[in-house]
Each structure stands twice: as structure tokens, then as C-alpha cells.
Amino acid sequence: MSILLCLSHCKMTFLFMNSTREYIVSRLAVEYDGDEAKALAWWIIEDVTGKSRSQILAMSDSLLLTDYKEQIDSVISRLLQHEPIQYIFGHTEWGGLDLKVSPDVLIPRPETAELIDIVESRTTKAGILRILDIGTGTGCLAIGLKKCFSQAEVIGIDISEAALQTACENAKRNNTEVKFYQADALQLGFVNPRRFNGLKTDLVSRGSNGFKRIFSLNSQLSTKQLSTLNSELSTKQLSTPFDIIVSNPPYITESEKAGMDANVLDYEPHMALFVPDNDPLVFYRAIARFAAEHLEPHGILAVEINQRFGAETKELVQSIMPDATVELLNDDYGNDRFIIVEI
């Protein structure tokens, strides 16, 4: 009898979960196709309840209906306004990392994680590596590479102070030690410590104790002394040669906006997305020039690119680094996506 009751309960729970998912899918159907709506339904239930899928399947009808329906409806309403689900819940899973995200940073795409695999497979140099991530955003590439090369010194730079704060939180969230500085990818010879304290940020990514220590140090220095100290430290960090340089810079042209989805155009930071139509390779020119002067022998430059400009980007980088081997690689979807440079 007990076995029959158990089977009956499991069947009822399964049917209930189907009806809950069907409810979500039916409401999302006006804006999302079937497969995407189904995936979103599971994501919503898992994140709202904070439970795994197996735990959810064992929950009672009343728990979901009474405790979570209001939250589920709120998330659905926001999704129907095209807000990315990653921003709604404030985090995303990417490349084995749990990353905080917000409208201050781009949501990392799956193909960007391929860049880490490419770099890892091609790095043969032994010893402690120096790695630079230009335009770090969430810090995903910097943190992912630190996970691959645990002894490496990894530095991430970004022009956005808000993005750097997010990157610092993500380094701590994923138990990695990464240094972050504020710098403009188009002016890599200059780091502005007055806008973002490079020394403080370096320690923020290491944990709360380091954060407190640097506040203590800051209180003993004048603004001018602190600015000079941080400028010297930051400039030295970028002037010392690197073994690996990676970047996923802005590369979508302004004219491509017309074909983009509202969830990107209305919510993700345009500064991290778009480049002028009359100079779509502006960031690759600056990055290649920096790499030509700052890559160690046998070093690697790896960048994500706009698939529309694969051949042009390769030609540009080769012209700046004529003695290097420059390759154009496809992503897993078959699109021109990466330029890999080995010197």
C-alpha cells in the first residue's frame, strides 16, 4: 500500500510540475519560442525556489502555488518586457563560473568561453605567466584564465568603474585572485587612478581583509600621494610584458542595431557593444599595437571579433604584427569569431 501511495504522490508531483511549467510557457509564448520558453520555465522555478531540479520535483503543490507564484509572475512580467533573465536574477552560469551580472556589464556569451579553451590548448610556456584581459566587463575571461593557470598573474582592465566593481565581486565570488585597473582600451598607455583606485581594486578581489587593510593605508596618504602611487603601480603593471593578452572588445557596428533583439538593445550597455560604422576595427588596431610592443616571445594574443569582418580583422592585425602567425578561427556555430596571434 505504501508503495502505491508513493507512486501516486510522485505522479501527482510530476503532473503538477508539468502544469507549473506549462503555465509559465503559455504566458511566455507571446514573446518566446517553445524551446526557449521551456528553458526559461525551468530557470525561473530553480532560481525563485533556490533549489535543484531534483529537489523541485519533490516539492508539494501548495509550496509552489502559495509561496512562489507571485515571484514567478513578477519574473514573467519582466521577461515579457524583454529584460534578460540574467539581469532579473543578477547572475549567470558561464564556463563553469557563477558570475554576477547587471546592466553595467554585458552578459557573457557561450562562444566567448571558447577563447579560454583555445588559449589553454596553445599555451606551452612553463613558469608563472602574466595575462592581460582588455575590456574585462564581468571579469569572465580574466577569472576563467586564472582558473586554468592558477599560478599566473592575471590583470583585467576596463574603462567602466561599475564594470570593474562587478569584476572584483566575481573574482571573490569564484575564489580567484585577479588584479583590476581602470584604463581605456584605446589609450592603453594611460591608467587613470583618480577615477578608479587600482591598488584598492587589486585587494578587493582578494577578500574582505585586504579591503580593510587598504582603507587603513588610504587614510594615511594624501589624495595627491595616493594618486601618484596608484599611477606608478598601474602604469608599471601595463608596461611589463605579457605572455597572454585576451580581449572581447566592442565590435558591433551602429548600422547593425536595426537587426538586434530588444533584450540586447534596451538593456545591455551600449558602450561595451558598439563601434562606429566608419571605423569598425578601432579597438583591434589599438589592441594589436599594444600587443606588438608588450607580448613576450612565444606569447599569444587572442581576441573575439565580429563575424562580418573576419578577413579584414586578420589583415589589419597581420599588418601591425607582420612577423607573427595570425589565424582566423570559427566558433562552434561555424562563424568567423576569433583572431589568434602567436609570436
CORFEN-V795154 format. One line per field, one symbol per residue. ss: DSSP state (h for helix, s for strand, l for the rest). psi: psi as a letter, one per 30 degrees, with the letter a starting at -180 (. if undefined). A space follows every 50 residues. Layout:
# CORFEN-V795154
ss: ???
psi: ???
This chain:
# CORFEN-V795154
ss: lhhhhhhhhhhhhhhhhhhhhhhhhhhhlllllhhhhhhhhhhhhhhhhl llhhhhhlllhhhhhhhlhhhhhhhhhhhlllllhhhhhlssssllssss lllllllllhhhhhhhhhhhhhlllllllssssslllllhhhhhhhhhll llssssssllhhhhhhhhhhhhhlllllssssslllllllsllllllhhh hhhhlllhhhhhhhhhhhllllhhhhhhhhhhhhhhhhhllsssssslll lsshhhhhhllhhhhllllhhhlsslhhhllhhhhhhhhhhhhhssssss ssssllhhhhhhhhhhhhhhllllsssssslllllsssssssl
psi: eeeeeeeeeeeeeeeeeeeeeeeeeeeffffkleeeeeeeeeeeeeeefg lleeeefflleeeeeeffeeeeeeeeeeefggkkfeeefgllkkhgkjkk llfflkkklefeffeeeeeeffjfklaklkkkjkhfcfgeeeeeeeeeif fljkkkllfkeeeeeeeeeeeeeghljkkklklkffiffkkjffekjeee eefeffleeeeeeeeeeeffkleeeeeeeeeeeeeeeffkllekklkilk gkleffefgllefeefelkeefellkefifgeeeeeeeeeeffgklkglk kkkklkffheeeeeeeeeeeiffljkkjllafggkjfkkkkk.
